[in-house]
């Protein structure tokens, strides 16, 4: 665990590998799960503001689910999340392109229609943030639907923290990310030294 400011970062962000492989997973993270995407309280206004720009992209059943449940709701742990289609399906803000599930907000962002990309929890995945008393725990979340991403990341030798540079910087800022990079380099050096030491003893 690495302490940076008011965060505790799991070593797995530096040691594990990950690169989304949408052609393999088909955006399953937008579909699977018992709840929608976790939302920061500040993001509720963003969703209210930009929903009119994505509404017409959504299937009618998604629009009806939003009308029934609202643009956001509380889960069993009293945390804000996005609604699911019919309360059990994909995230209600999901669209499908070429059989791949994608975020309607993200599409609008890349189309230049809105300046907000998508909920930060989606942008950060496979990282999940857990709020502690005085810190935020920044953890790597293992999910079998992301097996193709783990395989691709390993083949490309891209660690989780590098794949998530944009989203981690969005969440915590550039200085925080620079400290994370330094920590990654130090960890790599320490492991190399340990490996060399063991080899010398043989």
VOGU-3710 file (C-alpha; in Angstrom, 3 decimals, decimal comma):
1> xxxxxxxxxx> 0,000/0,000/0,000  1,345/3,434/-0,983  0,340/6,622/0,822  -0,009/9,717/-1,358  -1,653/12,671/0,330  -4,984/11,478/1,638  -5,020/8,330/-0,477  -3,846/4,764/0,104  -2,973/3,167/-3,221  -2,861/-0,596/-3,675
11> xxxxxxxxxx> 0,443/-1,971/-5,018  -1,643/-3,874/-7,576  -2,129/-0,670/-9,578  1,613/-0,736/-10,197  2,099/-4,479/-10,554  -0,944/-5,745/-12,482  -1,550/-5,134/-16,196  -4,672/-3,906/-17,958  -5,797/-2,536/-21,327  -9,496/-2,575/-22,254
21> xxxxxxxxxx> -10,225/-4,958/-25,125  -13,717/-3,928/-26,235  -13,728/-6,293/-29,200  -13,481/-9,187/-26,748  -15,519/-8,029/-23,730  -18,126/-6,029/-25,728  -18,346/-3,454/-22,908  -19,665/-5,998/-20,421  -18,917/-3,684/-17,472  -21,809/-1,458/-18,663
31> xxxxxxxxxx> -24,153/-4,443/-18,575  -23,157/-6,775/-15,727  -23,647/-6,086/-12,017  -26,426/-5,630/-9,500  -26,210/-1,816/-9,454  -25,367/1,010/-11,806  -22,160/3,018/-11,799  -21,174/4,649/-8,479  -21,601/8,436/-8,548  -19,959/11,251/-6,630
41> xxxxxxxxxx> -22,548/13,621/-5,224  -21,108/16,404/-7,393  -21,872/14,334/-10,509  -25,621/14,356/-9,936  -25,860/17,889/-11,310  -23,693/16,913/-14,282  -26,103/14,124/-15,160  -29,105/16,455/-14,789  -27,400/19,047/-16,980  -26,276/16,764/-19,794
51> xxxxxxxxxx> -29,007/14,129/-19,910  -31,050/16,178/-22,418  -28,091/15,913/-24,836  -28,000/12,100/-24,721  -31,664/11,229/-24,165  -32,482/10,692/-27,835  -29,514/8,321/-28,224  -31,007/5,899/-25,726  -33,397/3,018/-26,495  -37,001/3,697/-25,488
61> xxxxxxxxxx> -36,846/1,108/-22,692  -33,854/2,951/-21,194  -35,701/6,277/-21,364  -38,739/4,719/-19,692  -36,556/3,245/-16,935  -35,064/6,674/-16,270  -38,524/8,262/-16,180  -39,584/5,636/-13,646  -36,480/5,507/-11,424  -34,955/8,929/-11,935
71> xxxxxxxxxx> -31,560/9,978/-13,296  -29,848/8,477/-10,234  -30,816/6,563/-7,117  -29,422/5,124/-3,880  -28,147/1,541/-3,621  -28,382/-0,735/-0,572  -25,335/0,980/0,957  -26,974/4,409/0,602  -24,575/5,425/-2,182  -25,613/7,210/-5,371
81> xxxxxxxxxx> -25,583/5,075/-8,543  -26,915/5,257/-12,095  -30,223/3,461/-12,780  -30,391/0,125/-14,617  -32,791/-0,666/-17,430  -35,843/-2,220/-15,780  -33,836/-2,206/-12,548  -31,903/-5,327/-13,568  -30,338/-4,775/-16,998  -27,575/-2,579/-18,336
91> xxxxxxxxxx> -26,842/0,939/-17,117  -29,701/3,098/-18,396  -27,242/5,479/-20,095  -25,794/2,688/-22,245  -25,949/2,692/-26,025  -24,882/-0,097/-28,387  -22,650/0,383/-31,416  -21,608/-2,632/-33,450  -22,716/-4,914/-30,630  -20,500/-3,110/-28,114
101> xxxxxxxxxx> -21,962/-1,395/-25,041  -20,782/2,194/-24,668  -21,586/5,240/-22,550  -23,896/7,781/-24,165  -22,248/10,614/-22,212  -18,840/9,570/-23,510  -20,126/9,498/-27,095  -21,566/12,998/-26,685  -18,230/14,111/-25,215  -16,235/12,783/-28,173
111> xxxxxxxxxx> -18,798/14,246/-30,571  -18,044/17,636/-29,000  -21,600/18,052/-27,723  -20,831/18,159/-23,982  -17,649/18,850/-21,939  -18,252/16,077/-19,360  -16,926/12,645/-20,303  -18,776/10,232/-17,991  -18,950/9,314/-14,275  -15,440/9,191/-12,871
121> xxxxxxxxxx> -16,047/5,698/-11,441  -16,549/4,414/-15,011  -13,514/6,330/-16,256  -11,400/4,852/-13,443  -12,386/1,206/-13,869  -10,798/-1,301/-12,981  -9,956/0,968/-10,054  -12,544/1,441/-7,337  -12,378/4,117/-4,649  -13,380/3,265/-1,098
131> xxxxxxxxxx> -13,867/6,084/1,381  -12,218/5,527/4,755  -12,299/7,728/7,830  -9,317/9,908/6,895  -8,287/8,492/3,532  -9,542/7,189/0,227  -8,430/3,659/-0,630  -7,550/3,347/-4,318  -7,949/-0,353/-5,120  -7,648/-2,609/-8,150
141> xxxxxxxxxx> -10,949/-4,423/-8,674  -10,765/-7,927/-10,153  -13,727/-8,938/-12,321  -13,867/-11,965/-14,586  -15,515/-9,975/-17,395  -12,230/-8,064/-17,670  -10,113/-11,171/-18,311  -9,473/-10,067/-21,943  -8,222/-6,686/-20,684  -5,828/-8,356/-18,243
151> xxxxxxxxxx> -4,505/-10,590/-21,027  -4,053/-7,691/-23,459  -2,436/-5,497/-20,798  0,030/-8,245/-19,963  0,943/-8,816/-23,604  1,482/-5,070/-24,098  3,203/-4,714/-20,697  0,943/-1,843/-19,641  0,404/-1,581/-15,866  -2,979/-0,497/-14,535
161> xxxxxxxxxx> -1,792/2,941/-13,392  -0,419/3,789/-16,860  -3,599/2,673/-18,613  -5,566/4,908/-16,227  -3,292/7,962/-16,379  -6,038/10,222/-17,748  -8,705/9,166/-15,270  -6,410/9,085/-12,223  -5,181/12,578/-13,125  -8,793/13,690/-13,549
171> xxxxxxxxxx> -9,608/12,383/-10,079  -6,537/13,422/-8,093  -4,539/15,884/-10,204  -1,199/15,929/-12,016  1,005/16,256/-8,929  -0,634/13,229/-7,343  -0,058/11,195/-10,490  3,598/12,265/-10,647  4,054/10,986/-7,090  2,442/7,703/-8,150
181> xxxxxxxxxx> 4,910/7,410/-11,045  7,810/7,968/-8,640  6,429/5,305/-6,312  6,139/2,905/-9,273  9,777/3,491/-10,227  10,951/2,961/-6,643  8,946/-0,252/-6,347  10,397/-1,511/-9,611  13,931/-0,728/-8,453  13,359/-2,424/-5,103
191> xxxxxxxxxx> 12,046/-5,577/-6,768  14,977/-5,649/-9,200  17,436/-5,299/-6,314  15,686/-8,084/-4,390  15,789/-10,350/-7,438  19,489/-9,653/-7,926  20,186/-10,341/-4,265  18,431/-13,729/-4,439  20,320/-14,609/-7,618  23,639/-13,761/-5,943
201> xx> 22,890/-16,100/-3,033  22,358/-19,104/-5,328
//
